[in-house]
Each structure stands twice: as structure tokens, then as C-alpha cells.
Amino acid sequence: MDVKRLQQLLESVQSGDTSVEDALESLKRLPYEDLGYATLDSHRSLRTGFPEVIFCASKTAAQIAGIVERMRTYSDTILATRVTPEAFEAMRLCAPEAVYHEAARIALIARQTPVPKDPSRYILVVSAGTSDIAVAEEAAVTAEAMGSRVERLYDVGVAGIHRLLGRTALLQNANALVVVAGMEGALASVVGGLVSRPVVAVPTSVGYGASFQGLAALLTMLNSCASGVAVVNIDNGFGAGFFAHLVNER
């Protein structure tokens, strides 16, 4: 149940098109629904502005399909992360309109295409290397699904800093930035020193042995000397995109 649907239901009761009894039946599943293997938070959109997101890793295809089928009854938008091709096929059986963003490993079911409130405001997603694009795309697609305009700037890491400095206007005009980097993770500090907007740093597990699956990049970002840099967990593109959208929307 989101704000739009609840408002339509209340207006329908007010106009007499829907009886109080039918409205109560529609609201029975607020604020959650127990499926046995999952307890769906059908009230989340009313509280936070966006529905519960399905994290598909370690869930079976049948569980994912069951969650999607129930969520469709009360949500106009369903976002699923870490979706494998096999899981997506299971989703499409109950939601043929689902769209798969392969690079981001995200599936999106939306009855309406999200439209930015202010198209002049955008989030810039920056990746240090091509190998970081999967996490960068998870951030970008998440923010777009929530209704933000997103621009992308990929493969501009510190090994060739001129690639970044040549796009200064794009960096400085962004309303919020997501910077995705593995290896030593230095790119977030560099970007943070060039812009006056919030930077969400995302360490990735990309790198050789001494990067410790992203721990080195995480520690570099946490120890950034640049102001205005916040850090999410390793490979957490979804969390970065969500947070950047909240900044951009405000």
C-alpha cells in the first residue's frame, strides 16, 4: 500500500463508490503479511516513501515469485536486487512486465515509469574502473527506479586522473554523487575534494589479494580527508543509490 493507493481508496469511500466494509477488507493486510517464509512489510511505502525491496540472494525462485505475486496486490513498484537470470524467469511468470537490468542484477516491475520531480537535479554515479560497473549500475538503477535523474561517468580512476578532471562541469553540477571504487578506493577522496555536494562512497570487492575483498578500499574511504564523504558497505550499490536519491529529492 503506497500513499497514492491509500488516497484513492479513501476518496472512493468518501464519494460512496466503495463501502466501508470493502475498504476494511483492502486494509486487512496493513501493516504486514505473513507468508510463512517471509513477512512482507506492506506499510513501508507509507512510512519511507518507497516499498520494501526484495534482496534475492539466497532465496529460492519459488520464494521470490511468491513475494512478487503478493507485493503486486498493494504496490505499483517492485524492486528486486541481486537477481540471477533464473530468478528473473521465475518473476516473469507472475509479472510479465518485469524488466531485467542485467549489469545491475536488478529486476524492476513498475506500472508507471518514475518521473523526476526536477529534471535539472541529477545524481552522478562515478566508477573508478570498468570492473566496478556492476556495483555502480546497481546504484544508478536503484536511484532511477525511485525517481531520480542519473548521469554516469565510468572508468575514471586515479591511475589516469586526467579522465576525471576533464569532466569537472559534470561533477560540480551534480546534486549528489555516488563514487564506486575497488583496489585502494582513493577515487572517493579525490571527488570529495572537487565538489560541494554530498558524496556517497562505495567500496567494491574488486582488487588483488591485499585488497582483502574490498576491505582496503573501505578503510581508505572511511579515513578520507575530504569533507562531505559518507561510506556504505562493500559492494552496496543499492544502499548508495537509495541514499543519494533521498539527498537529490530534498
ZIGI-V649514 format. One record per run of one state. SS is the DSSP state (H for helix, E for strand, C for the rest). FROM is the first residue (numbers start at 0). TO is the last residue. Records with the same first field share a line. If there is no record, write none. Layout:
BEGIN
SS = FROM-TO + FROM-TO
END
This chain:
BEGIN
C = 0-1 + 15-18 + 27-31 + 34-37 + 40-42 + 48-52 + 55-59 + 71-75 + 81-83 + 94-97 + 101-104 + 110-120 + 127-128 + 146-147 + 153-156 + 160-160 + 165-166 + 172-174 + 181-185 + 192-197 + 203-207 + 222-227 + 232-235 + 249-249
H = 2-14 + 19-26 + 43-47 + 60-70 + 84-93 + 129-145 + 157-159 + 161-164 + 167-171 + 186-191 + 208-221 + 236-248
E = 32-33 + 38-39 + 53-54 + 76-80 + 98-100 + 105-109 + 121-126 + 148-152 + 175-180 + 198-202 + 228-231
END
